[in-house]
Protein backbone atom coordinates (compact mmCIF):
# COMPACT_ATOMS: atom_id res chain seq x y z
CA UNK A 1 0.00 0.00 0.00
CA UNK A 2 2.89 2.41 0.71
CA UNK A 3 4.65 4.02 -2.24
CA UNK A 4 7.38 6.06 -0.50
CA UNK A 5 6.37 9.01 -2.69
CA UNK A 6 5.38 12.55 -1.77
CA UNK A 7 1.92 13.97 -2.46
CA UNK A 8 2.12 17.15 -4.54
CA UNK A 9 -1.50 18.10 -4.19
CA UNK A 10 -3.38 14.93 -5.18
CA UNK A 11 -0.53 13.55 -7.32
CA UNK A 12 1.96 11.00 -6.02
CA UNK A 13 5.41 12.14 -7.04
CA UNK A 14 8.94 10.79 -7.00
CA UNK A 15 11.77 12.57 -8.80
CA UNK A 16 14.78 11.88 -6.66
CA UNK A 17 17.22 9.10 -6.14
CA UNK A 18 17.99 10.19 -2.55
CA UNK A 19 16.13 7.77 -0.32
CA UNK A 20 15.63 6.88 3.34
CA UNK A 21 13.83 4.31 5.48
CA UNK A 22 12.03 4.45 8.81
CA UNK A 23 13.08 2.31 11.76
CA UNK A 24 11.30 -0.18 14.02
CA UNK A 25 12.83 0.40 17.47
CA UNK A 26 11.15 -2.68 18.98
CA UNK A 27 12.76 -4.96 16.37
CA UNK A 28 15.87 -2.78 16.19
CA UNK A 29 15.69 -2.97 12.40
CA UNK A 30 14.84 -0.76 9.46
CA UNK A 31 11.31 -0.95 8.04
CA UNK A 32 11.21 -2.15 4.43
CA UNK A 33 9.63 0.80 2.56
CA UNK A 34 11.99 3.08 0.66
CA UNK A 35 10.99 6.76 0.85
CA UNK A 36 12.04 9.27 -1.79
CA UNK A 37 13.28 12.65 -0.63
CA UNK A 38 11.33 15.52 -2.25
CA UNK A 39 13.39 17.58 -4.70
CA UNK A 40 13.52 21.35 -4.76
CA UNK A 41 11.32 21.20 -7.89
CA UNK A 42 8.71 19.22 -5.98
CA UNK A 43 8.89 21.65 -3.05
CA UNK A 44 8.30 24.54 -5.44
CA UNK A 45 5.41 22.74 -7.19
CA UNK A 46 3.69 21.99 -3.87
CA UNK A 47 3.96 25.61 -2.73
CA UNK A 48 2.84 27.05 -6.08
CA UNK A 49 -0.17 24.73 -6.06
CA UNK A 50 -1.00 25.78 -2.50
CA UNK A 51 -0.83 29.44 -3.53
CA UNK A 52 -3.24 28.72 -6.43
CA UNK A 53 -5.55 26.70 -4.18
CA UNK A 54 -5.63 29.56 -1.66
CA UNK A 55 -7.44 31.76 -4.18
CA UNK A 56 -10.44 29.41 -4.01
CA UNK A 57 -10.02 27.84 -0.58
CA UNK A 58 -9.93 31.14 1.30
CA UNK A 59 -13.53 31.84 0.21
CA UNK A 60 -14.98 28.37 0.76
CA UNK A 61 -17.93 28.37 3.16
CA UNK A 62 -17.71 27.11 6.73
CA UNK A 63 -20.10 24.25 5.86
CA UNK A 64 -17.88 23.10 2.99
CA UNK A 65 -14.76 23.23 5.17
CA UNK A 66 -16.61 21.32 7.90
CA UNK A 67 -17.58 18.63 5.39
CA UNK A 68 -13.94 18.40 4.28
CA UNK A 69 -12.57 18.10 7.85
CA UNK A 70 -15.20 15.51 8.79
CA UNK A 71 -14.34 13.57 5.61
CA UNK A 72 -10.64 13.59 6.63
CA UNK A 73 -11.68 12.09 10.00
CA UNK A 74 -13.80 9.44 8.26
CA UNK A 75 -11.00 8.52 5.83
CA UNK A 76 -8.46 8.22 8.68
CA UNK A 77 -10.83 5.89 10.54
CA UNK A 78 -11.27 3.83 7.35
CA UNK A 79 -7.53 3.07 7.35
CA UNK A 80 -8.27 0.87 10.37
CA UNK A 81 -5.59 -1.46 11.67
CA UNK A 82 -3.18 -0.71 8.81
CA UNK A 83 -2.64 2.75 10.24
CA UNK A 84 -2.32 1.53 13.82
CA UNK A 85 0.22 -1.14 12.85
CA UNK A 86 2.28 1.30 10.83
CA UNK A 87 2.25 3.75 13.75
CA UNK A 88 3.59 1.05 16.09
CA UNK A 89 6.21 -0.18 13.59
CA UNK A 90 7.62 3.32 13.16
CA UNK A 91 7.49 4.52 16.77
CA UNK A 92 7.83 1.53 19.10
CA UNK A 93 4.74 2.87 20.89
CA UNK A 94 1.92 0.54 21.94
CA UNK A 95 -1.28 -0.22 20.05
CA UNK A 96 -3.35 1.35 22.86
CA UNK A 97 -1.32 4.55 22.56
CA UNK A 98 -1.89 4.44 18.78
CA UNK A 99 -5.63 4.13 19.36
CA UNK A 100 -5.74 6.98 21.82
CA UNK A 101 -3.70 9.23 19.56
CA UNK A 102 -5.98 8.42 16.62
CA UNK A 103 -8.99 9.29 18.81
CA UNK A 104 -7.36 12.60 19.69
CA UNK A 105 -6.69 13.33 16.01
CA UNK A 106 -10.29 12.56 15.08
CA UNK A 107 -11.48 14.67 18.01
CA UNK A 108 -9.45 17.64 16.77
CA UNK A 109 -10.85 17.28 13.24
CA UNK A 110 -14.47 17.12 14.45
CA UNK A 111 -13.92 20.00 16.89
CA UNK A 112 -12.64 22.30 14.14
CA UNK A 113 -15.38 21.09 11.78
CA UNK A 114 -17.98 22.19 14.35
CA UNK A 115 -16.19 25.49 14.88
CA UNK A 116 -16.15 26.48 11.20
CA UNK A 117 -19.67 25.13 10.61
CA UNK A 118 -21.00 27.48 13.31
CA UNK A 119 -18.77 30.28 12.01
CA UNK A 120 -18.65 32.90 14.78
CA UNK A 121 -14.91 32.22 15.28
CA UNK A 122 -14.20 34.89 12.61
CA UNK A 123 -15.02 37.50 15.29
CA UNK A 124 -17.08 39.76 13.05
CA UNK A 125 -16.97 43.24 14.59
CA UNK A 126 -19.06 46.03 13.16
CA UNK A 127 -19.19 49.73 13.95
CA UNK A 128 -22.02 51.25 11.94
CA UNK A 129 -21.71 54.73 10.51
CA UNK A 130 -22.93 57.95 12.08
CA UNK A 131 -23.18 60.38 9.17
CA UNK A 132 -24.47 63.15 11.44
CA UNK A 133 -21.68 62.94 14.01
CA UNK A 134 -19.95 66.29 14.56
CA UNK A 135 -17.42 67.57 13.89
CA UNK A 136 -16.69 64.56 11.62
CA UNK A 137 -19.05 61.91 10.28
CA UNK A 138 -18.21 58.40 11.56
CA UNK A 139 -17.56 55.89 8.77
CA UNK A 140 -18.94 52.34 8.67
CA UNK A 141 -16.10 50.00 9.79
CA UNK A 142 -16.34 46.20 9.74
CA UNK A 143 -13.67 43.68 10.56
CA UNK A 144 -13.20 39.91 10.68
CA UNK A 145 -10.40 37.35 10.74
CA UNK A 146 -9.01 36.30 7.34
CA UNK A 147 -6.66 33.38 6.48
CA UNK A 148 -2.96 34.18 5.93
CA UNK A 149 -2.20 31.87 2.98
CA UNK A 150 -0.15 28.65 2.55
CA UNK A 151 1.11 27.21 5.85
CA UNK A 152 4.03 24.78 6.27
CA UNK A 153 3.68 22.22 9.07
CA UNK A 154 6.53 20.28 10.76
CA UNK A 155 5.25 17.47 12.97
CA UNK A 156 6.98 16.04 16.05
CA UNK A 157 8.59 12.63 16.31
CA UNK A 158 6.72 11.78 19.51
CA UNK A 159 3.18 12.28 18.15
CA UNK A 160 3.04 10.52 14.76
CA UNK A 161 -0.70 11.24 14.54
CA UNK A 162 -1.89 14.00 16.88
CA UNK A 163 0.94 16.50 16.15
CA UNK A 164 1.83 15.43 12.64
CA UNK A 165 0.31 15.05 9.16
CA UNK A 166 -3.31 15.62 10.26
CA UNK A 167 -2.36 16.95 13.68
CA UNK A 168 -3.47 20.09 15.46
CA UNK A 169 -1.43 22.50 13.29
CA UNK A 170 -2.64 21.08 9.96
CA UNK A 171 -6.26 20.88 11.04
CA UNK A 172 -6.42 24.37 12.56
CA UNK A 173 -4.75 25.87 9.47
CA UNK A 174 -7.15 24.09 7.09
CA UNK A 175 -10.07 25.24 9.27
CA UNK A 176 -8.81 28.82 9.03
CA UNK A 177 -8.86 28.63 5.21
CA UNK A 178 -5.10 28.10 4.66
CA UNK A 179 -3.71 25.39 2.35
CA UNK A 180 -1.13 23.20 4.12
CA UNK A 181 2.17 21.68 3.01
CA UNK A 182 3.39 19.09 5.51
CA UNK A 183 7.11 18.38 5.83
CA UNK A 184 6.66 14.74 6.78
CA UNK A 185 8.65 13.58 9.81
CA UNK A 186 11.45 11.28 8.64
CA UNK A 187 10.89 8.89 11.54
CA UNK A 188 7.26 8.13 10.66
CA UNK A 189 7.07 8.74 6.93
CA UNK A 190 4.86 5.65 6.43
CA UNK A 191 2.27 6.77 8.97
CA UNK A 192 2.50 10.18 7.29
CA UNK A 193 1.87 8.76 3.83
CA UNK A 194 -1.19 6.81 5.00
CA UNK A 195 -2.69 9.87 6.67
CA UNK A 196 -1.82 12.05 3.65
CA UNK A 197 -3.65 9.56 1.40
CA UNK A 198 -6.71 9.86 3.67
CA UNK A 199 -6.59 13.67 3.43
CA UNK A 200 -6.28 13.49 -0.37
CA UNK A 201 -9.31 11.15 -0.53
CA UNK A 202 -11.25 13.71 1.48
CA UNK A 203 -10.04 16.55 -0.79
CA UNK A 204 -11.41 14.67 -3.80
CA UNK A 205 -14.67 13.54 -2.21
CA UNK A 206 -15.55 17.05 -1.03
CA UNK A 207 -14.26 18.86 -4.15
CA UNK A 208 -11.61 20.91 -2.42
CA UNK A 209 -9.12 22.66 -4.71
CA UNK A 210 -6.12 20.68 -5.95
CA UNK A 211 -3.09 21.70 -3.87
CA UNK A 212 -4.98 22.51 -0.69
CA UNK A 213 -2.82 19.81 0.90
CA UNK A 214 0.60 18.36 0.05
CA UNK A 215 2.87 15.97 1.94
CA UNK A 216 6.60 16.10 1.25
CA UNK A 217 8.98 13.35 2.28
CA UNK A 218 12.36 14.28 3.63
CA UNK A 219 15.07 12.54 5.60
CA UNK A 220 17.05 15.73 6.29
CA UNK A 221 16.57 19.40 7.01
CA UNK A 222 16.92 20.82 3.46
CA UNK A 223 13.29 20.36 2.35
CA UNK A 224 12.03 22.08 5.50
CA UNK A 225 14.43 24.96 5.07
CA UNK A 226 13.46 25.46 1.42
CA UNK A 227 9.80 25.49 2.43
CA UNK A 228 10.32 28.12 5.12
CA UNK A 229 12.25 30.33 2.69
CA UNK A 230 9.69 30.05 -0.13
CA UNK A 231 8.10 33.48 -0.79
CA UNK A 232 4.59 32.01 -1.24
CA UNK A 233 4.63 30.45 2.25
CA UNK A 234 2.90 32.75 4.74
CA UNK A 235 3.32 30.97 8.12
CA UNK A 236 4.94 27.94 9.73
CA UNK A 237 3.77 25.53 12.43
CA UNK A 238 6.49 23.54 14.15
CA UNK A 239 6.49 20.99 16.98
CA UNK A 240 9.85 19.66 18.08
CA UNK A 241 13.14 20.56 19.71
CA UNK A 242 14.29 24.04 20.75
CA UNK A 243 17.24 23.76 18.35
CA UNK A 244 15.02 22.91 15.36
CA UNK A 245 12.31 25.45 16.21
CA UNK A 246 14.80 28.25 16.78
CA UNK A 247 16.67 27.48 13.52
CA UNK A 248 13.43 27.75 11.54
CA UNK A 249 12.32 30.86 13.42
CA UNK A 250 15.63 32.59 12.58
CA UNK A 251 15.40 31.47 8.96
CA UNK A 252 11.88 32.94 8.65
CA UNK A 253 13.00 36.20 10.26
CA UNK A 254 15.82 36.57 7.70
CA UNK A 255 13.50 36.31 4.68
CA UNK A 256 12.97 39.43 2.61
CA UNK A 257 9.38 39.26 3.88
CA UNK A 258 9.54 37.68 7.35
CA UNK A 259 6.72 35.33 8.32
CA UNK A 260 5.49 34.03 11.68
CA UNK A 261 6.81 30.68 12.94
CA UNK A 262 4.63 29.17 15.64
CA UNK A 263 7.07 26.77 17.24
CA UNK A 264 6.06 24.55 20.16
CA UNK A 265 9.29 23.34 21.65
CA UNK A 266 10.83 21.65 24.67
CA UNK A 267 9.87 22.13 28.30
CA UNK A 268 10.84 20.67 31.70
CA UNK A 269 7.47 21.43 33.35
CA UNK A 270 8.33 22.31 36.96
CA UNK A 271 6.35 20.57 39.70
CA UNK A 272 6.46 22.50 43.00
CA UNK A 273 5.65 20.52 46.14
CA UNK A 274 4.77 22.64 49.15
CA UNK A 275 5.69 21.49 52.69
CA UNK A 276 2.24 20.48 53.98
CA UNK A 277 1.57 18.47 50.84
CA UNK A 278 4.90 16.71 51.37
CA UNK A 279 3.80 15.81 54.87
CA UNK A 280 0.39 14.41 53.90
CA UNK A 281 0.52 13.43 50.23
CA UNK A 282 4.01 12.11 49.67
CA UNK A 283 3.13 8.43 49.29
CA UNK A 284 0.24 8.81 46.89
CA UNK A 285 1.88 11.59 44.95
CA UNK A 286 5.18 9.70 44.54
CA UNK A 287 3.23 6.94 42.82
CA UNK A 288 1.35 9.34 40.53
CA UNK A 289 4.48 11.32 39.67
CA UNK A 290 6.56 8.21 38.87
CA UNK A 291 3.90 7.18 36.32
CA UNK A 292 3.78 10.66 34.80
CA UNK A 293 7.60 10.72 34.49
CA UNK A 294 7.77 7.42 32.66
CA UNK A 295 4.56 7.32 30.64
CA UNK A 296 5.31 7.20 26.90
CA UNK A 297 8.95 6.50 27.97
CA UNK A 298 9.07 10.11 29.17
CA UNK A 299 8.80 11.33 25.58
CA UNK A 300 6.16 13.98 26.19
CA UNK A 301 6.62 17.73 25.91
CA UNK A 302 4.71 17.95 29.21
CA UNK A 303 6.92 15.42 31.01
CA UNK A 304 7.63 16.50 34.64
CA UNK A 305 11.40 16.93 34.31
CA UNK A 306 11.85 19.21 37.33
CA UNK A 307 10.54 18.75 40.88
CA UNK A 308 11.08 21.56 43.39
CA UNK A 309 10.65 21.31 47.18
CA UNK A 310 11.95 22.91 50.38
CA UNK A 311 14.55 20.85 52.23
CA UNK A 312 13.29 18.94 55.25
CA UNK A 313 12.80 15.33 56.36
CA UNK A 314 9.53 15.05 54.45
CA UNK A 315 11.28 15.98 51.21
CA UNK A 316 13.94 13.34 51.89
CA UNK A 317 11.20 10.75 52.56
CA UNK A 318 9.43 11.79 49.39
CA UNK A 319 12.59 11.34 47.30
CA UNK A 320 13.08 7.84 48.77
CA UNK A 321 9.44 6.95 48.02
CA UNK A 322 9.60 8.43 44.51
CA UNK A 323 12.84 6.51 43.84
CA UNK A 324 11.15 3.26 44.90
CA UNK A 325 8.22 3.93 42.62
CA UNK A 326 10.47 4.87 39.68
CA UNK A 327 12.55 1.71 40.19
CA UNK A 328 9.40 -0.48 40.05
CA UNK A 329 8.49 0.64 36.52
CA UNK A 330 9.56 -1.62 33.67
CA UNK A 331 11.62 0.24 31.09
CA UNK A 332 9.95 0.86 27.75
CA UNK A 333 11.03 1.50 24.19
CA UNK A 334 12.12 4.88 22.86
CA UNK A 335 11.04 6.20 19.47
CA UNK A 336 14.31 5.74 17.65
CA UNK A 337 17.98 4.89 18.30
CA UNK A 338 18.88 8.58 17.77
CA UNK A 339 16.44 9.67 20.48
CA UNK A 340 17.81 6.96 22.76
CA UNK A 341 21.36 8.21 22.05
CA UNK A 342 20.30 11.80 22.79
CA UNK A 343 18.68 10.60 26.06
CA UNK A 344 21.87 8.83 27.12
CA UNK A 345 23.97 11.87 26.21
CA UNK A 346 21.64 14.23 28.11
CA UNK A 347 21.84 12.08 31.26
CA UNK A 348 25.65 11.86 31.06
CA UNK A 349 25.97 15.62 30.55
CA UNK A 350 23.79 16.24 33.62
CA UNK A 351 25.81 13.77 35.70
CA UNK A 352 29.02 15.65 34.92
CA UNK A 353 27.66 18.75 36.69
CA UNK A 354 28.71 19.68 40.23
CA UNK A 355 26.39 18.72 43.06
CA UNK A 356 24.26 16.21 41.17
CA UNK A 357 23.31 13.08 43.09
CA UNK A 358 21.79 9.99 41.50
CA UNK A 359 18.73 8.94 43.53
CA UNK A 360 17.80 5.98 41.37
CA UNK A 361 18.70 4.62 37.98
CA UNK A 362 17.47 1.45 36.36
CA UNK A 363 20.52 -0.80 36.15
CA UNK A 364 19.32 -4.18 34.80
CA UNK A 365 19.95 -5.01 31.16
CA UNK A 366 17.32 -3.69 28.79
CA UNK A 367 16.48 -4.45 25.15
CA UNK A 368 18.06 -2.22 22.49
CA UNK A 369 16.32 1.18 22.29
CA UNK A 370 14.72 0.75 25.73
CA UNK A 371 15.37 3.60 28.18
CA UNK A 372 16.72 3.23 31.71
CA UNK A 373 14.76 5.74 33.79
CA UNK A 374 16.62 8.00 36.19
CA UNK A 375 15.90 10.34 39.11
CA UNK A 376 18.57 12.74 40.36
CA UNK A 377 18.66 15.49 42.97
CA UNK A 378 20.60 18.69 43.57
CA UNK A 379 20.75 21.50 46.14
CA UNK A 380 19.09 24.77 45.10
CA UNK A 381 22.32 26.80 44.81
CA UNK A 382 23.87 24.35 42.35
CA UNK A 383 20.74 24.41 40.21
CA UNK A 384 20.52 28.21 40.30
CA UNK A 385 24.09 28.61 39.11
CA UNK A 386 24.13 26.01 36.36
CA UNK A 387 21.87 26.41 33.31
CA UNK A 388 22.92 22.98 31.98
CA UNK A 389 20.79 21.46 34.73
CA UNK A 390 17.76 23.36 33.35
CA UNK A 391 17.98 21.69 29.93
CA UNK A 392 15.36 19.19 28.79
CA UNK A 393 16.58 15.57 28.87
CA UNK A 394 13.98 14.09 26.52
CA UNK A 395 12.99 10.75 28.08
CA UNK A 396 12.26 9.30 31.55
CA UNK A 397 14.54 11.61 33.56
CA UNK A 398 13.70 14.08 36.32
CA UNK A 399 15.70 16.22 38.72
CA UNK A 400 14.58 17.10 42.26
CA UNK A 401 15.80 20.51 43.44
CA UNK A 402 16.12 20.89 47.22
CA UNK A 403 15.68 24.56 48.13
CA UNK A 404 16.94 25.92 51.43
CA UNK A 405 13.82 28.07 51.92
CA UNK A 406 10.86 29.76 50.26
CA UNK A 407 12.98 32.65 48.97
CA UNK A 408 15.35 30.31 47.19
CA UNK A 409 12.38 28.43 45.75
CA UNK A 410 10.98 31.68 44.35
CA UNK A 411 14.35 32.66 42.92
CA UNK A 412 14.75 29.28 41.21
CA UNK A 413 11.31 29.48 39.65
CA UNK A 414 11.86 33.08 38.52
CA UNK A 415 15.12 32.06 36.83
CA UNK A 416 13.61 29.22 34.81
CA UNK A 417 13.19 29.56 31.07
CA UNK A 418 9.60 29.69 29.75
CA UNK A 419 7.67 26.44 30.20
CA UNK A 420 4.51 24.84 28.85
CA UNK A 421 3.22 23.96 32.30
CA UNK A 422 3.80 24.45 36.01
CA UNK A 423 2.27 22.33 38.77
CA UNK A 424 1.60 23.11 42.43
CA UNK A 425 1.11 20.24 44.85
CA UNK A 426 -0.33 21.70 48.03
CA UNK A 427 -2.76 21.45 50.92
CA UNK A 428 -5.41 24.15 50.68
CA UNK A 429 -4.48 25.62 54.06
CA UNK A 430 -0.91 26.44 53.01
CA UNK A 431 -1.70 28.18 49.71
CA UNK A 432 -2.04 31.67 51.19
CA UNK A 433 1.58 31.49 52.41
CA UNK A 434 2.88 30.65 48.96
CA UNK A 435 1.08 33.04 46.64
CA UNK A 436 4.41 34.65 45.66
CA UNK A 437 5.55 31.19 44.46
CA UNK A 438 2.32 30.78 42.48
CA UNK A 439 2.85 34.20 40.88
CA UNK A 440 6.47 33.43 40.01
CA UNK A 441 5.33 30.20 38.40
CA UNK A 442 2.47 31.85 36.48
CA UNK A 443 5.03 34.21 35.02
CA UNK A 444 7.04 31.35 33.53
CA UNK A 445 4.34 29.00 32.16
CA UNK A 446 1.31 28.73 29.87
CA UNK A 447 -0.80 26.41 32.06
CA UNK A 448 -0.78 25.94 35.84
CA UNK A 449 -2.03 22.73 37.44
CA UNK A 450 -3.22 22.21 41.00
CA UNK A 451 -2.61 18.83 42.67
CA UNK A 452 -2.17 16.88 39.45
CA UNK A 453 0.48 16.06 36.85
CA UNK A 454 1.32 17.94 33.66
CA UNK A 455 1.08 14.98 31.28
CA UNK A 456 -2.27 14.52 29.49
CA UNK A 457 -3.28 17.62 27.52
CA UNK A 458 -7.06 17.83 27.30
CA UNK A 459 -8.32 18.92 23.87
CA UNK A 460 -10.98 21.49 24.71
CA UNK A 461 -11.87 25.11 24.02
CA UNK A 462 -10.16 26.53 27.10
CA UNK A 463 -6.84 24.66 26.76
CA UNK A 464 -3.59 26.62 26.45
CA UNK A 465 -0.68 24.62 25.07
CA UNK A 466 2.12 27.13 24.72
CA UNK A 467 4.07 29.38 27.01
CA UNK A 468 6.85 31.94 27.26
CA UNK A 469 9.92 31.29 25.07
CA UNK A 470 11.36 28.71 24.57
CA UNK A 471 8.27 26.62 25.39
CA UNK A 472 6.80 28.34 22.36
CA UNK A 473 8.00 31.06 20.01
CA UNK A 474 4.93 33.21 20.71
CA UNK A 475 3.28 32.93 24.11
CA UNK A 476 0.14 34.75 22.91
CA UNK A 477 -1.08 31.62 21.13
CA UNK A 478 -1.94 27.99 21.83
CA UNK A 479 -1.28 24.90 19.71
CA UNK A 480 -4.17 22.91 21.22
CA UNK A 481 -7.85 23.83 21.41
CA UNK A 482 -9.97 26.02 19.16
CA UNK A 483 -7.86 29.11 19.71
CA UNK A 484 -5.06 27.37 17.76
CA UNK A 485 -6.86 28.68 14.65
CA UNK A 486 -5.85 32.26 15.54
CA UNK A 487 -2.25 31.56 14.52
CA UNK A 488 -3.25 31.36 10.85
CA UNK A 489 -5.38 34.48 10.47
CA UNK A 490 -5.08 38.24 10.44
CA UNK A 491 -7.68 40.88 11.20
CA UNK A 492 -9.01 42.55 8.06
CA UNK A 493 -11.12 45.66 7.93
CA UNK A 494 -13.65 47.12 5.41
CA UNK A 495 -14.50 50.83 5.50
CA UNK A 496 -17.75 52.12 3.94
CA UNK A 497 -17.85 48.97 1.78
CA UNK A 498 -21.17 48.31 -0.06
CA UNK A 499 -23.22 45.63 1.69
CA UNK A 500 -23.56 43.41 -1.38
CA UNK A 501 -19.74 43.22 -1.73
CA UNK A 502 -19.05 42.36 1.92
CA UNK A 503 -18.37 38.74 2.98
CA UNK A 504 -21.51 37.08 4.39
CA UNK A 505 -20.06 37.29 7.92
CA UNK A 506 -20.22 41.09 7.76
CA UNK A 507 -23.43 41.68 5.77
CA UNK A 508 -26.25 43.67 7.42
CA UNK A 509 -28.65 40.76 7.20
CA UNK A 510 -26.26 38.38 9.05
CA UNK A 511 -27.18 35.51 6.68
CA UNK A 512 -24.89 33.06 8.53
CA UNK A 513 -26.57 33.78 11.89
CA UNK A 514 -23.22 34.50 13.56
CA UNK A 515 -22.72 35.94 16.99
CA UNK A 516 -21.19 39.35 16.14
CA UNK A 517 -20.20 42.51 17.93
CA UNK A 518 -22.33 45.30 16.53
CA UNK A 519 -21.82 48.80 17.93
CA UNK A 520 -20.11 47.26 21.01
CA UNK A 521 -22.98 44.80 21.75
CA UNK A 522 -22.82 41.03 21.12
CA UNK A 523 -25.79 39.95 19.02
CA UNK A 524 -27.03 37.55 16.36
CA UNK A 525 -29.52 40.12 15.05
CA UNK A 526 -29.34 41.62 11.61
CA UNK A 527 -28.58 45.32 11.19
CA UNK A 528 -31.58 47.41 10.19
CA UNK A 529 -30.85 50.03 7.57
P1 LIG B 1 13.18 17.86 16.05
O1 LIG B 1 14.42 17.10 15.96
O2 LIG B 1 13.30 19.31 16.33
O3 LIG B 1 12.40 17.61 14.66
C1 LIG B 1 11.11 18.16 14.36
C2 LIG B 1 11.01 18.39 12.85
O4 LIG B 1 11.75 19.55 12.49
C3 LIG B 1 11.57 17.28 12.00
O5 LIG B 1 10.76 17.16 10.85
C4 LIG B 1 12.95 17.77 11.63
O6 LIG B 1 13.41 17.29 10.37
C5 LIG B 1 12.73 19.25 11.50
N1 LIG B 1 13.92 20.02 11.81
C6 LIG B 1 14.66 19.97 12.94
N2 LIG B 1 15.67 20.85 12.88
C7 LIG B 1 15.57 21.49 11.69
C8 LIG B 1 16.33 22.51 11.04
N3 LIG B 1 17.40 23.06 11.60
N4 LIG B 1 15.93 22.91 9.80
C9 LIG B 1 14.85 22.35 9.21
N5 LIG B 1 14.11 21.37 9.76
C10 LIG B 1 14.45 20.94 11.00
O7 LIG B 1 12.23 17.29 17.22
P2 LIG B 1 11.73 15.79 17.44
O8 LIG B 1 12.87 14.95 17.86
O9 LIG B 1 10.91 15.39 16.29
O10 LIG B 1 10.75 15.97 18.70
C11 LIG B 1 11.18 15.92 20.04
C12 LIG B 1 11.10 17.31 20.69
O11 LIG B 1 9.83 17.86 20.47
C13 LIG B 1 11.28 17.33 22.20
O12 LIG B 1 12.16 18.37 22.54
C14 LIG B 1 9.89 17.63 22.74
O13 LIG B 1 9.87 18.28 23.98
C15 LIG B 1 9.34 18.48 21.65
N6 LIG B 1 7.87 18.46 21.59
C16 LIG B 1 7.19 19.59 21.89
C17 LIG B 1 5.80 19.59 21.88
C18 LIG B 1 5.03 20.83 22.19
O14 LIG B 1 3.84 20.88 21.93
N7 LIG B 1 5.64 21.84 22.73
C19 LIG B 1 5.10 18.43 21.53
C20 LIG B 1 5.83 17.29 21.22
C21 LIG B 1 7.22 17.34 21.24
P3 LIG B 1 14.32 15.97 10.27
O15 LIG B 1 13.61 14.89 11.03
O16 LIG B 1 14.37 15.70 8.82
O17 LIG B 1 15.62 16.35 10.90
Boltz pocket constraint, residues with backbone or C-beta under 6 A from the ligand:
constraints:
  - pocket:
      binder: B
      contacts: [[A, 154], [A, 155], [A, 156], [A, 157], [A, 158], [A, 159], [A, 163], [A, 183], [A, 184], [A, 185], [A, 186], [A, 187], [A, 218], [A, 219], [A, 220], [A, 221], [A, 222], [A, 224], [A, 225], [A, 239], [A, 240], [A, 241], [A, 242], [A, 243], [A, 244], [A, 245], [A, 247], [A, 248], [A, 264], [A, 265], [A, 266], [A, 267], [A, 299], [A, 300], [A, 301], [A, 392], [A, 394], [A, 420], [A, 465], [A, 471], [A, 479]]
      max_distance: 6.0
